[in-house]
Amino acid sequence: MYRGHSLFLPVRVLHLEAESGTYQFGFNPWVKIELRLPFEFERQDVRFGYSAFSLVLRVVLVAYVVFWLWQRFVG
């Protein structure tokens, strides 16, 4: 189980490796899934990063909002 933060929210991701493949499940901060799992697992605190696409999308979105505000209040 990976624990970390995404933006300002705590995040837990359960990473399972089975014969048929590897699976990851994300859980909401209020779900205490570790109390219900019928098997032992390891906890790891990690720092989640951002993909290049996510960073570019954020820069474009902020630039658009700044442009919109400029046009609305200055232009």
N, C-alpha and C positions, 0 to 999 in steps of 0.2 A: 504494500500500500504506500503510495507516494502522497506526501502532504506538502502543501505549499500555498502560495497566494497568487491569485490572478486578479489584476487590478487591485481592489481593496477587499476582495472576498477570499475567505479560506477555501481551499480546494482539496479534495481527496480523490485519488485515482487508484483503482484496484487493477493491478496488472497480473493477468493469469497466463501461464504457459501450460498448454495441454498438448496431447499427442496430435490433435487436429489443427493446432495453430496457437497463435498468441492473441489474447483478447485484453482490451482495456475498457474499464467502466468508470465513468465520472459520477460523483455523487454531490448532491447539494450540501451546503455547510451544516444544515440541521439534521441530516440523516446520520445516524450512528450505526453504520453497516457492520462495523467490526464486532459489535455485540451479537450479531446474528449469523456470522459465518461459522460453518461447522468444521473448519480446518485452521491450522496454525498459519500465520503469515508474518512477514517482516515489514516493519515500518521504516520509511526513509523520508527525511525532510529534504526537499529539493527546491531549487529556484527555477520556476518556469520562465522560459524565454519567449520572445516574440519572433514570428517568422518575418522574412523580408516583405512578403505581401502585406502582412498586417501593419508593419511600420509605414510602408508606402501609402496604404489606404488611410491611415491616421493623418499623415502629413497632408494628403490631398483634402481630406475632410476639414482639417483645421484651416487650410488655405482658403477653401471655399467659404467657410463661415466668416473668416476675416474679410474676404472680398465682399460678401453679402452685407456685412455690417458697414463696411466702408461705403458701399453704394447707397445704402439706406440712410445713413446719417451724415455723410460728407458730400456725396455726389448728387 
